[in-house]
Structures are given as structure tokens and as C-alpha cells.
Amino acid sequence: MTVRQTPEHHHDHRDVTGGWLRPAVFGVTDGLVSNCALIAGVAGGGVSDRALVLTGLAGLAAGAFSMATGEYTSVASQSELAQAEIAVEKAEIARVPQAEEAELAAIFRSRGVEPDTARDVARQLSKDPEQAWRVHAREELGIDPDDLPSPWTAAGSSFVAFSLGAFVPVLPYLLGLSSLLVVLVLTGLALFGAGVLVSRFTARGALYTGGRQLLLGTVAAALTYAIGSAVGVGV
């Protein structure tokens, strides 16, 4: 007698909609690149170490608040737009339920479901208005109304990440190491490390992601230094 056993199912996904990874990655990278480039540009103008420290700390504070404000506004606006569209969908379901049911069936048919099955599924889902608008939101709008990103999470992640990234280029001067080369090397290592960390979430190669971050940061710092040098000579 053969006994069939149902195979175990182990299939976990990481959270891809929590709203923290993108602002955190963007924040730390932006902090590293922008503050390193800012310090490099000002250093190219031939200012004192004290002025460089002040520049770096001011860049850190201004950038962190700017990033947090931008992320909060962006994510909040996105959520408000989603809520507005959901409200429209709710109103349409209440006003013309048969038309919305037919629309849902058409969506299922377009995805390969048999016409009769599509109509049956749409009819069953449409019996409960609360379930119906959620399905319409997912299928028509492409959003999960129960998992909208939090603007506070995005803002907080961005603020902390940018501050950590922007602090790295200032650190050598705070420790008394008056060398732009040390700043560039330390920032380069941090950029590469940030890229390697990102690769653990995105499944891209660590060398590729780290090298990409390092290359972009190097170009930004070099161009800003060249601009600072040119302006400093003119001034």
C-alpha cells in the first residue's frame, strides 16, 4: 500500500512593501556621496579645516532634514492618492455593482481564466462589498490597501540613513586627520560596503553593486572637486 505524503512547503519572502529599504539605501548613499562631494568641492577651493568641518556638519543636518521631509511628503502623497482612488472604486461598486462585477470578470478573463469561471469568481467576490473593493484595488489599481507604505517609516529611515552616511566624510576631520585623501578613501570603502549590503537584499552580485556605488561616488566627488578648484582660483 502506497501512502502519498504531501510535500512540505517552505517558501518565505522578504518584506518588499514596508517602505523602509528604498529610503534607507537612498539615504545612506546620498549622505555619503553628497557630503563627500560637498567637502571635496569646498576643499578644492582651499578653505581651512575648520570651515570643512562646519561645511560637513551643515551638509549633514540640511541633507538629513531635506531627505526626511521629501520622503514623508512623497510617500504621504502616494498614500493619499491611493486612498482617493479607493474611494472612487467604493463609490462605483455601490452605484453600479453589476458593471463593476463584469469589469472584475473581464480582468480575470484577460489573465487566462475561463469565462464561466471568471464570472463565478467575480460574482462570489462581489457578494461582500468590503471584499469587492479590496479585490478591485489590487486588480485594477495594483495596490494592496492593507499594506500601504508608512510616510513616517520612510522619513525616519531616510533621516537616520542619510545622517549615518553623511557623518563618514566628516569623521576624519573631527578626529584631527586633515587629509582629503583619507576622507575619499574612507567614503569609498563605505560606499562599497553599502553596495555589498544592498546586494544581500537585491540578489545582485556584491562586486557589481559595490563597484557601482564606488564608481558613481568617485565621479561625483571628482567633478565637485574640480568645480571647487576652478571657482576657488577665480575667487
TAJOJO-V621279 format. One record per helix or strand. SS is the DSSP state (helix for helix, strand for strand). FROM is the first residue (numbers start at 0). TO is the last residue. Records with the same first field share a line. If there is no record, write none. Layout:
BEGIN
SS = FROM-TO ; FROM-TO
END
This chain:
BEGIN
helix = 20-43 ; 48-94 ; 96-109 ; 114-125 ; 128-140 ; 150-173 ; 179-201 ; 205-233
END
